[in-house]
Amino acid sequence: MTRSELPALSELNPTFTVTVLESGQPAAFLALRHFLHDTLAEPGRAYAVRILGEVLVTRPDDDVAGLGSLSGLGFDGLYVAVRQRWQYPRWADGGPTDLTHELTVALRRGHLVALHTTVSGPLLRRWVRETGHLRFLPAAALDTYDQQVHGEVDVAPASSRLSSTARLDFRAYLAAVTETLDLLDKALVAEDTQGSFE
């Protein structure tokens, strides 16, 4: 699925801020995509919203907007959406509206999903809890990750969130997510192994 107004993925420069979730089933990624699409389509406190464009890629051989095949990039699923949001300035109850563009990127690699979005943390947490499709990572795995990156990335274990101020071109962003998910996967395996001996 693609909408033509989506900017070229190679032109995106997101900050490295992701919420990492875990799932045992590939179908959970599609459930997450539906949740994101539906949530982004709701105006909430905004005057109006419009999904400017979105793309979903889940087949290994599918081309990801000139960047290569999905499997060649090292992922099992990719969802990107750009939302336009019109909102009254905080100093006005009506009149002029501010227009912002918000980026959502979800990447699945094995049983882990990295999510970069403006969807609120409490809303995401409630959806995760109610549906059971995904789960937040255990604090121990995030602590292990934090020790490995030596403070280069801020880690918030309570929200399974990793962030830095680094703004990366999309190919570098994909590489950073790959490295992060690999480290977290190893931390989860270590935690499972340690738990089995206790």
VOPA-731836 format. One record per residue: residue number from 1; x, y negated, z negated of N, C-alpha, C in turn. Coordinates in pm, whole numbers. Each point is the difference from the previous one (the first is absolute). Layout:
VOPA-731836
REC  pos    n.px    n.py    n.pz   ca.px   ca.py   ca.pz    c.px    c.py    c.pz
REC  NUM       X       Y       Z       X       Y       Z       X       Y       Z
...
//
This chain:
VOPA-731836
REC  pos    n.px    n.py    n.pz   ca.px   ca.py   ca.pz    c.px    c.py    c.pz
REC    1      85     117       0     -85    -117       0      89    -123       0
REC    2     -25     -91      90      77    -124       5     -93    -114      38
REC    3      25    -113     -58     -67    -122      43     106     -90      57
REC    4     -27     -59     115     103     -69      76      55    -126     -66
REC    5     -68     -56     -99      47    -123     -61     108      24    -107
REC    6      31     125     -28     103      30     -97     136     -43      57
REC    7      81     -74     -78     133     -37      49      83     125      27
REC    8      99     -11      87      89     113      27      67      41    -131
REC    9       2     129     -28      58      47    -126     146     -40     -12
REC   10      72      -3     112     141     -38      -3      20    -146     -42
REC   11    -108     -80       2      10    -141     -38     -39     -24    -147
REC   12     -41     106     -71     -39     -15    -139     124      -7     -89
REC   13      -7     -81    -105     109     -16     -96     -56       2    -142
REC   14     -48     116     -47     -60       4    -134     105      -6    -111
REC   15     -43     -46    -116      85      12    -118      -7     145     -46
REC   16     105      43     -70       0     137     -49     -73       5    -134
REC   17    -130      16       9     -87      17    -117     -94     114      32
REC   18      13     110     -74     -83     117      28     -52      62    -129
REC   19    -119      55      10     -56      86    -103      15     141      54
REC   20      59      89     -79      24     136      48     -99      94     -67
REC   21     -65      79      83    -102      95     -46      40     139      46
REC   22     -55     100     -68      30     139      33    -128      74      33
REC   23      11      91      98    -116      80      39      46     137      45
REC   24     -83      98     -23      32     134      45     -59      32     137
REC   25     -86     -87      53     -69      31     126      11    -115     100
REC   26      32      31     128       8    -104     101    -131     -78      17
REC   27    -115      65     -25    -129     -68      15     -13    -119     -94
REC   28      76      -1    -108      -6    -111     -94      45    -131      65
REC   29      91      10      97      47    -120      69    -114     -63      80
REC   30     -81      82      63    -115     -51      75    -105     -60     -93
REC   31     -18      62    -116     -92     -57    -100      50    -136     -46
REC   32     132     -13     -20      59    -128     -38     -21    -102     110
REC   33      17      40     124     -20     -92     112    -144     -51       3
REC   34     -97      88     -24    -140     -43      -3     -26     -97    -114
REC   35      57      30    -117     -14     -91    -114      60    -138      34
REC   36     119      -1      58      64    -127      33     -82     -77     103
REC   37     -44      68     106     -78     -67     104    -127     -62     -59
REC   38     -73      79     -79    -124     -49     -58      24    -115     -98
REC   39     105      11     -80      30    -104     -98      45    -128      68
REC   40      85      12     102      48    -118      72    -113     -70      74
REC   41    -104      73      37    -113     -59      71     -94     -78     -93
REC   42      14      20    -130     -84     -71     -98      61    -135     -34
REC   43     -80    -109       0      58    -131     -27      38     -25    -145
REC   44     -61      71     -94      33     -26    -140     -27    -146     -34
REC   45     102     -69     -53     -15    -141     -34      31     -94     116
REC   46      35      56     114      30     -82     117    -130     -48      65
REC   47       9    -106      79    -114     -49      76     -37     101     109
REC   48     103      52      67     -21      99     107     132      73      25
REC   49      -9     123      54     118      76      39     -27      64     136
REC   50     108      34      68     -10      72     127     125      84      15
REC   51     -18     127      31     116      85      29      46     -34     140
REC   52     116     -63       7      53     -47     128      43     116      88
REC   53      53     102     -61      43     117      76      46     109     -94
REC   54      -4     122      47      49     113     -79      45     111      92
REC   55      88      83     -52      48     116      75      16     116     -98
REC   56     -38     119      45      14     121     -79      71     103      88
REC   57     110      56     -51      75     101      74      21     118     -94
REC   58     -44     119      42      15     118     -85      56     121      75
REC   59      15      -9     133      56     112      75     150     -19      16
REC   60      79     103     -27     146     -14      -2      61     -59     127
REC   61     -55      35     117      60     -46     125     -52    -135      48
REC   62     -98     -57     -69     -53    -129      42     105    -110     -16
REC   63       1     -89      99      93    -112      -1     -51    -108     -96
REC   64      90     -55     -78     -34    -106     -93      45    -132      61
REC   65     -85     -54      86      18    -134      57     143     -28      46
REC   66      58      93      77     132     -22      56     115      23     -96
REC   67     -28      42    -123     107      26     -98      47     144       3
REC   68     -73      87      68      32     142       5    -119      82     -45
REC   69      19     132       2    -109      88     -43     -14      -7    -152
REC   70    -118      33     -48     -26      -1    -144      97      92     -72
REC   71      18     123      51      92      93     -66     145     -47      13
REC   72      33     -64     112     135     -54      18      33    -110     -99
REC   73    -103     -72     -44      19    -103    -102       3      60    -141
REC   74     -35     129     -10       7      68    -128    -127      -2     -82
REC   75    -114     -25      65    -126      -9     -74    -104      95      57
REC   76    -100      30     -83    -110      87      39    -128     -78      25
REC   77      -3    -126     -39    -117     -83      20      36    -147     -16
REC   78     -65     -84      79      22    -145      -8    -133     -70      24
REC   79     -30     -96     -86    -117     -85      17      44    -144     -24
REC   80     -33     -86      95      33    -143     -12    -126     -79      30
REC   81     -28     -99     -82    -113     -90      23      41    -142     -33
REC   82     -53     -93      77      18    -142     -28    -138     -60     -16
REC   83     -19     -69    -113    -129     -60     -30      14    -151      -6
REC   84     -95     -68      61     -11    -145     -14     -96     -27    -115
REC   85      36     -99     -82     -81     -31    -118     -18    -151      -9
REC   86    -126     -43       0     -32    -141     -16     -46     -20    -144
REC   87      60     -96     -66     -34     -24    -140       3    -149     -27
REC   88     -95     -46     -83       3    -140     -42     123     -23     -88
REC   89      63    -113      13     111     -32     -90     -50      -1    -144
REC   90      89      26     -94     -39       4    -141     -56    -132     -48
REC   91      38    -107      68     -45    -132     -44    -132     -41      63
REC   92     -64      88      79    -125     -36      67     -99     115      -7
REC   93    -129     -33     -17    -106     100       1     -57      21     139
REC   94      38     -82      92     -49      10     137      91     -83      88
REC   95     -46     -27     120      78     -84      90     106      79      75
REC   96     126     -46      -4     104      66      80      31     140     -54
REC   97      43      88      90      40     134     -42     144      24      41
REC   98      71      75     -82     136      42      30      -6     136      69
REC   99      78      17     105       7     127      71     132      67     -32
REC  100      -5     124     -47     121      78     -22     -12     132      75
REC  101     114      56      31       7     130      65      67      96     -97
REC  102     -65     114     -25      49      96     -97      34     132      69
REC  103     114      55     -37      51     123      61     -18     119     -94
REC  104     -49     109      55      -8     127     -72      76     104      82
REC  105      89      74     -67      74     108      64      -5     120     -93
REC  106     -45     114      51       2     125     -75      82     101      79
REC  107      96      63     -66      87      98      64      -1     129     -80
REC  108     -26     111      69       1     131     -66     123      77      43
REC  109      70      55     -97     118      85      25     -14     119     -94
REC  110     -36     115      56     -23     116     -85    -116     -25     -94
REC  111      23      18    -128    -107     -16     -99      -2    -140     -62
REC  112      84     -91      50       5    -135     -56     -53    -103     101
REC  113     -63    -103     -54     -52    -109      81      52    -131     -59
REC  114      57     -85      86      43    -134     -40    -101     -99      56
REC  115     -54     -83     -88    -107     -93      38      42    -143     -29
REC  116      -3     -83     103      26    -144     -11    -132     -69      37
REC  117     -63     -66     -98    -132     -57      28     -33    -114     -95
REC  118     -98     -80      41     -52    -105     -87    -123      48     -77
REC  119     -44     123      22    -110      56     -78      44       1    -146
REC  120     -86     -46     -88      38     -16    -141      36     133     -66
REC  121      95      -7     -93      40     118     -75    -114      66     -74
REC  122     -84     -77     -74    -112      64     -71     -98      71      94
REC  123     -26     -58     117     -92      64      96      60     130      52
REC  124     128      -3      32      68     121      47       2     106    -110
REC  125      31     -41    -122       6      94    -112    -136      66     -23
REC  126    -108     -78       7    -134      56     -19     -32     101     110
REC  127      34     -33     125     -27      92     111      80     130     -19
REC  128     126     -12     -37      83     119     -21     -60      86    -110
REC  129     -39     -61    -110     -56      74    -113    -133      67      38
REC  130     -86     -72      72    -134      52      31       1     109     106
REC  131      88     -13     100      -2      97     110      89     121     -23
REC  132     110     -20     -68      92     112     -25      80      43     121
REC  133      -5     -76     111      76      36     120     150     -18     -21
REC  134      38    -101     -74     140     -34     -23      20     -24    -149
REC  135     126      -8     -41      29     -35    -137     122     -92      -4
REC  136       8     -80    -105     117     -83     -22     113      88     -50
REC  137     124     -41      26     114      80     -41      19      -5    -151
REC  138      53     107     -58      28      -2    -143     112     -99     -32
REC  139      -8     -60    -117      98    -101     -41     141      56      -1
REC  140      17     127     -37     133      59      -7      69       0     137
REC  141     -75      30     106      59      -1     134      39    -142      41
REC  142     -83     -97     -34      33    -140      33     117     -50     -83
REC  143      13      45    -123     116     -37     -83     128      57      61
REC  144      -6     125      46     117      61      65      38     -78     124
REC  145    -100     -38      80      25     -81     120      66    -132     -40
REC  146     -51     -65    -103      52    -129     -47     147      12     -37
REC  147      37     109     -65     140      21     -38      89      19     123
REC  148     -56      58     106      79      24     121      23    -127      82
REC  149     -95     -93      -3      14    -120      83      62    -116     -78
REC  150      25      20    -129      74     -97     -82     -56    -142       9
REC  151    -131     -14     -12     -60    -133      -7     -14     -74     132
REC  152      32      65     113     -14     -66     131    -147     -20      35
REC  153     -85      83     -58    -144      -5      24     -68      -5    -137
REC  154     -99     -87     -14     -77      -5    -125     -97     117      -1
REC  155      -2      73    -111     -85     118     -12    -102     -24    -110
REC  156    -128      18      35    -110     -12     -97     -67     137     -12
REC  157      48      85     -93     -53     136     -10    -151       8     -23
REC  158     -57     -95     -73    -143       5     -30     -87      -8     126
REC  159      51     -68     103     -77     -14     124      66      74     117
REC  160     106      77     -29      70      76     105      45     -92     112
REC  161      47    -120     -39      31    -106      97     149     -32       1
REC  162      55     -14     119     139     -36      21       3    -127      82
REC  163      81     -97     -40       1    -126      76     136     -67      -6
REC  164      27     -73     107     117     -87       7     -41    -119      86
REC  165      82    -101      -3     -30    -118      81      51      15     143
REC  166      64     111      29      58      21     134    -109       4     106
REC  167      16     -82     102     -88       2     116      76      72     111
REC  168     -58     106      53      70      87      94     -71       6     134
REC  169      79      11     108     -67      26     128     -60     140     -11
REC  170     -97      31      86     -80     120     -21      82     128       4
REC  171      98       8      88      83     121       6      79      16    -131
REC  172      55    -109     -53      72       5    -128     -96      32    -114
REC  173    -121     -52       7    -102      30    -101     -29     151      -2
REC  174     -17      59     119     -25     144       9     116      79     -60
REC  175     123     -44      27     118      68     -55       2     -11    -152
REC  176     -34    -118     -53      -1     -21    -145    -107      87     -66
REC  177    -116      12      63    -106      85     -53      43     147       3
REC  178      65      41     109      49     138      10      96      31    -114
REC  179      97     -88     -22      99      21    -107     -69       5    -137
REC  180     -93     -90     -22     -72      -4    -126     -79     128     -24
REC  181     -74      45     101     -81     121     -17      88     123     -20
REC  182     117       4      66      93     111     -21      49       4    -145
REC  183      38    -117     -54      47      -7    -139    -110      38     -98
REC  184    -122     -48      27    -112      32     -88     -35     148       7
REC  185       9      58     118     -28     142      15      99      82     -83
REC  186     127     -38       5     102      70     -80     -27     -19    -150
REC  187     -42    -119     -38     -31     -26    -141    -119      85     -46
REC  188     -99      17      86    -116      84     -34      40     146     -13
REC  189      87      47      89      46     139      -7      79      21    -130
REC  190      86     -97     -33      78      10    -124     -92       2    -122
REC  191    -103     -82       3     -95      -4    -112     -73     133     -13
REC  192     -44      57     115     -70     129      -2      91     110     -53
REC  193     127      -3      43      97     101     -43      26     -12    -149
REC  194      19    -124     -46      24     -22    -142    -121      41     -83
REC  195    -120     -32      50    -122      37     -72     -18     149     -12
REC  196      50      76      99     -18     145      -3      90      66    -103
REC  197     107     -72     -45      89      55    -102     -40     -41    -141
REC  198     -97     -88     -14     -39     -50    -133    -108      88     -60
//
